[in-house]
Amino acid sequence: MTGSVLIVEDDARIANWVKVYFERAGFSAEVAHDGEVGLAMARDLAPDLVILDLMLPRLDGVELCRILRRESDIPIIMLTAREAPAERIVGLESGADDYIVKPFDPDEVIARAEAVLRRARGRVQQVLTRDYITLNETTGIVTVDEERVALSQSQIALLATFMRHPNQLLSRDQLISLTFSDEFEGFDRAIDSQIARLRKQINRADRQPIQTVYGAGYRFVVEDD
């Protein structure tokens, strides 16, 4: 697989190391060492993927991730030394598609990157519509009440799973399996975080299609099924 990657990492040694591994894997790669430069380069280069450190000077990784997510559905992988579950959830809630903790195996980074890109590129040409929500799987464009909303690749994939299984009870394990196959390495509660952020984007007034079934999972409730 090939593509362009922007690595936003303030540790020059790690950034150059990751860059070399991506280039060996056939990618083109650029590096930024602070958040503001990373944001400018992301806007200018429009890379296929962003590898983003959580702790950055000038503009931290969480805020940079949020800005990029508002502006596009570019795949983002968080790369950080923080191991606490709460920090992982913060990264995912900011819009990241995956999360890798330092120290890491560079081959794992490449594998995760390729998995995220496959999900982004592998959508079949199909438009899904349920009630007031439309998802174009070719472009990744999601509209709610005909207004476009910005979602991460993981959230788009989750929404597609829900829309393909309307009014069905899906456990966390089923959602992970149907959406990510064996590529999702996060812990159980990470899926809750992604769903919580997805809900914020698609809920409208008294319409809240993703319902929690306590102790069992989630159900995407629609009226047009």
C-alpha positions as CSV (number, residue, x, y, z in Angstrom):
1,M,0.0,0.0,0.0
2,T,1.2,3.5,-0.8
3,G,0.1,7.0,0.2
4,S,1.3,10.2,1.8
5,V,1.8,10.5,5.6
6,L,2.3,13.5,7.8
7,I,4.1,12.8,11.0
8,V,3.6,15.4,13.7
9,E,6.1,14.6,16.5
10,D,8.3,17.0,18.5
11,D,11.0,14.3,19.2
12,A,13.1,14.6,16.1
13,R,14.7,11.2,16.7
14,I,11.3,9.4,16.9
15,A,9.9,11.5,14.0
16,N,12.8,10.6,11.7
17,W,12.7,7.0,12.7
18,V,8.9,6.7,11.9
19,K,9.5,8.6,8.7
20,V,12.2,6.1,7.5
21,Y,9.9,3.1,8.3
22,F,7.0,4.6,6.3
23,E,9.3,5.4,3.4
24,R,10.6,1.8,3.4
25,A,7.0,0.6,3.3
26,G,6.4,2.6,0.1
27,F,4.8,5.8,1.6
28,S,5.9,9.4,1.1
29,A,6.3,11.0,4.4
30,E,6.8,14.6,5.8
31,V,7.5,15.7,9.3
32,A,6.4,18.6,11.5
33,H,7.8,19.2,15.0
34,D,5.1,21.3,16.5
35,G,1.3,21.5,16.4
36,E,1.0,24.8,14.5
37,V,3.4,23.8,11.7
38,G,1.6,20.4,11.6
39,L,-1.8,22.1,11.1
40,A,-0.4,24.3,8.3
41,M,1.2,21.3,6.6
42,A,-1.9,19.2,6.9
43,R,-4.0,21.9,5.3
44,D,-1.4,22.5,2.6
45,L,-0.4,18.9,1.7
46,A,-3.7,17.1,2.4
47,P,-2.0,13.8,3.3
48,D,-3.7,10.5,3.2
49,L,-2.9,9.9,6.9
50,V,-1.6,11.9,9.9
51,I,0.5,10.3,12.7
52,L,0.0,12.7,15.6
53,D,1.9,12.9,19.0
54,L,-0.4,13.8,21.9
55,M,2.1,16.2,23.6
56,L,3.2,18.9,21.2
57,P,4.5,22.5,21.6
58,R,2.5,25.5,20.4
59,L,-0.6,23.5,19.7
60,D,-1.2,20.2,21.5
61,G,-2.1,17.0,19.7
62,V,-5.7,16.8,21.1
63,E,-6.6,20.3,19.9
64,L,-4.9,19.7,16.5
65,C,-6.8,16.5,16.1
66,R,-10.1,18.3,16.9
67,I,-9.3,21.0,14.3
68,L,-8.4,18.5,11.6
69,R,-11.6,16.5,12.4
70,R,-13.8,19.5,12.0
71,E,-12.2,20.3,8.7
72,S,-12.0,16.8,7.1
73,D,-12.3,13.1,7.6
74,I,-8.6,12.4,7.2
75,P,-7.4,9.3,9.1
76,I,-5.5,10.1,12.3
77,I,-3.4,7.8,14.5
78,M,-2.4,9.1,17.9
79,L,1.2,8.3,19.0
80,T,1.9,9.0,22.6
81,A,3.8,7.9,25.7
82,R,0.7,8.1,27.9
83,E,-0.7,4.8,28.9
84,A,-3.6,5.5,31.1
85,P,-7.0,4.5,29.7
86,A,-8.4,8.0,30.3
87,E,-5.7,9.4,28.0
88,R,-6.6,6.9,25.3
89,I,-10.2,8.0,25.6
90,V,-9.3,11.6,25.3
91,G,-7.4,10.8,22.1
92,L,-10.3,8.9,20.6
93,E,-12.9,11.5,21.6
94,S,-10.9,14.2,19.9
95,G,-11.4,12.3,16.6
96,A,-8.5,9.9,16.3
97,D,-9.0,6.7,14.4
98,D,-6.5,4.7,16.4
99,Y,-4.1,5.0,19.3
100,I,-0.5,3.6,19.7
101,V,1.4,3.9,23.0
102,K,5.2,4.5,23.1
103,P,7.5,2.6,23.1
104,F,6.1,0.9,20.0
105,D,7.1,-1.6,17.3
106,P,7.5,0.4,14.0
107,D,6.1,-2.6,12.1
108,E,2.9,-2.2,14.3
109,V,2.6,1.4,13.3
110,I,2.8,0.5,9.6
111,A,0.3,-2.3,10.1
112,R,-2.1,0.0,12.0
113,A,-1.7,2.7,9.3
114,E,-2.4,0.3,6.5
115,A,-5.5,-1.0,8.4
116,V,-6.9,2.5,8.8
117,L,-6.2,3.4,5.2
118,R,-7.9,0.2,4.0
119,R,-11.0,1.2,5.9
120,A,-10.9,4.6,4.4
121,R,-10.3,3.4,0.9
122,G,-12.2,0.2,0.9
123,R,-15.7,1.5,1.2
124,V,-18.0,0.2,-1.6
125,Q,-19.8,2.7,-3.7
126,Q,-23.0,2.9,-1.8
127,V,-25.2,5.5,-0.2
128,L,-26.9,4.5,3.0
129,T,-30.0,6.4,4.2
130,R,-31.9,5.9,7.5
131,D,-34.4,8.5,8.5
132,Y,-32.6,11.9,8.6
133,I,-29.1,10.5,8.2
134,T,-27.3,9.8,4.9
135,L,-23.8,8.2,4.5
136,N,-22.0,8.1,1.2
137,E,-19.5,5.3,1.6
138,T,-17.5,6.4,-1.5
139,T,-16.8,9.9,-0.3
140,G,-17.2,9.4,3.4
141,I,-19.7,12.3,3.5
142,V,-22.3,12.1,6.2
143,T,-25.3,14.4,6.3
144,V,-27.8,14.9,9.1
145,D,-30.9,16.7,8.2
146,E,-29.1,17.5,4.9
147,E,-26.3,19.2,6.9
148,R,-22.8,17.8,6.5
149,V,-21.1,16.6,9.7
150,A,-17.4,15.8,10.2
151,L,-16.7,12.3,11.5
152,S,-13.5,10.3,11.9
153,Q,-12.9,7.2,9.7
154,S,-13.7,5.0,12.7
155,Q,-16.9,6.9,13.4
156,I,-17.9,6.7,9.8
157,A,-17.3,2.9,9.9
158,L,-19.3,2.5,13.1
159,L,-22.2,4.5,11.6
160,A,-22.2,2.4,8.5
161,T,-22.4,-0.7,10.7
162,F,-25.3,0.7,12.6
163,M,-27.1,1.8,9.5
164,R,-26.7,-1.7,8.0
165,H,-28.2,-3.3,11.1
166,P,-31.1,-1.0,12.0
167,N,-33.2,-1.9,15.1
168,Q,-30.8,-4.7,15.9
169,L,-29.2,-5.1,19.3
170,L,-25.4,-5.2,18.8
171,S,-22.9,-6.0,21.6
172,R,-19.6,-4.2,21.8
173,D,-17.8,-7.4,20.5
174,Q,-20.2,-7.5,17.6
175,L,-19.7,-3.9,16.8
176,I,-15.9,-4.3,16.8
177,S,-16.1,-7.5,14.7
178,L,-18.5,-6.0,12.1
179,T,-16.8,-2.7,11.9
180,F,-13.1,-3.4,12.3
181,S,-12.7,-7.2,11.9
182,D,-9.5,-8.1,13.7
183,E,-7.8,-4.7,13.3
184,F,-9.2,-3.0,16.4
185,E,-6.8,-3.4,19.3
186,G,-8.4,-1.0,21.7
187,F,-10.0,-2.0,24.9
188,D,-13.8,-2.4,25.3
189,R,-14.5,1.0,26.6
190,A,-12.9,2.7,23.6
191,I,-15.9,1.7,21.5
192,D,-18.1,3.5,24.0
193,S,-16.0,6.6,23.5
194,Q,-16.3,6.5,19.7
195,I,-20.1,6.0,20.0
196,A,-20.5,8.9,22.5
197,R,-18.8,11.2,20.0
198,L,-20.8,9.8,17.1
199,R,-24.0,10.5,19.0
200,K,-23.0,14.1,19.6
201,Q,-22.7,14.6,15.8
202,I,-25.9,12.8,14.7
203,N,-28.4,13.5,17.5
204,R,-31.0,16.1,16.7
205,A,-33.5,17.5,19.3
206,D,-35.5,14.5,20.5
207,R,-34.1,12.2,17.8
208,Q,-31.4,10.0,19.3
209,P,-31.0,7.0,17.1
210,I,-28.2,5.1,18.9
211,Q,-29.7,3.8,22.1
212,T,-27.9,2.1,24.9
213,V,-29.2,-1.3,26.1
214,Y,-27.6,-1.5,29.5
215,G,-25.6,-4.7,30.0
216,A,-26.1,-5.8,26.4
217,G,-24.9,-3.2,23.9
218,Y,-26.4,-0.7,21.5
219,R,-29.3,-0.5,19.1
220,F,-29.7,1.9,16.1
221,V,-33.4,2.8,16.1
222,V,-35.0,3.9,12.9
223,E,-38.6,4.3,11.7
224,D,-38.1,3.6,8.0
225,D,-36.7,0.0,8.3
